[in-house]
Amino acid sequence: MLTHFDSSAQAFLKKLKDKASDVANKVVDKKIDQAVGIDGSSASNSTTSSENASGGMGAPSSNSRSGRPSNKTGEGLKNTAPPDVNQQITDAETASAAGNFSEARYSIQQALLGIELQMGKEVLKSLPATVADLPRDTTEDRVTSTQWGWANLTIQRIYRKDDKQLTVLVGNNSVYSGFMNILFAGNMAAESNGETQNFKQIKVKGNKAVIKFDKNEGYTVLVQIGQSGMITFQGINFATEQDIMSAVNTFDIEGIKKMLGEK
């Protein structure tokens, strides 16, 4: 769709996003939700897609029925191309004009999903190829989006060499989001163990952040972007705090924020 995320590309994605949102506002209102039996909750609105990711839905245990065979073959599911944004917007407008609001809603979800996945791919392209002498592992690149809206995009990049690894996650991190909110609200004092703090507040290129250390997990740096977004850096077998911070400062935080429309 795009080869470089320059200013014109950003404007193009913003135009598509605004167009999708405009159609959504016309289609997905309270009366329509009631007409098609949708309450607007995240459970009923959930749309999930990922690129270069494996996994599947849970299946019953092979021991749940006596004599049931265990599956030993099957190649699994193949990755599918992200939704065609322009086509989905057209489909939504056509369905809305025909009074098929349920189908229109689905097409809007797919359009928003397609834009999010494209944004995620462009963020991945912008990340450095090597960090702290660790090459990127492109087989671990992930772009995943779930549910309706802009708050569920997750982008993953892993750098590794031998037993040293840096994992970068851009997006909402449910594991740490509550922790960040409490910490930045000033309701939690920095814990310490002797002379070594377990976590502390810092700044990364002017952005609020937290660094923590766990002897089993290594260093984790959490950088807040926007109201609910976060960039999570997890470093395994980094020798010192300075080493992990040097790696973190390699990344263009402002550039990532700009691509995602965060301030």
URVENNOR-V228210 format. One record per run of one state. SS is the DSSP state (H for helix, E for strand, C for the rest). FROM is the first residue (numbers start at 1). TO is the last residue. If there is no record, write none. Layout:
SS;FROM;TO  SS;FROM;TO
This chain:
C;1;6  H;7;27  C;28;29  H;30;36  C;37;47  E;48;51  C;52;84  H;85;97  C;98;100  H;101;126  C;127;129  E;130;131  C;132;133  E;134;136  C;137;137  H;138;140  C;141;141  E;142;146  C;147;152  E;153;161  C;162;163  E;164;171  C;172;173  H;174;184  C;185;191  E;192;193  C;194;195  E;196;197  C;198;198  E;199;204  C;205;206  E;207;214  C;215;217  E;218;225  C;226;228  E;229;236  C;237;240  H;241;248  C;249;252  H;253;259  C;260;263
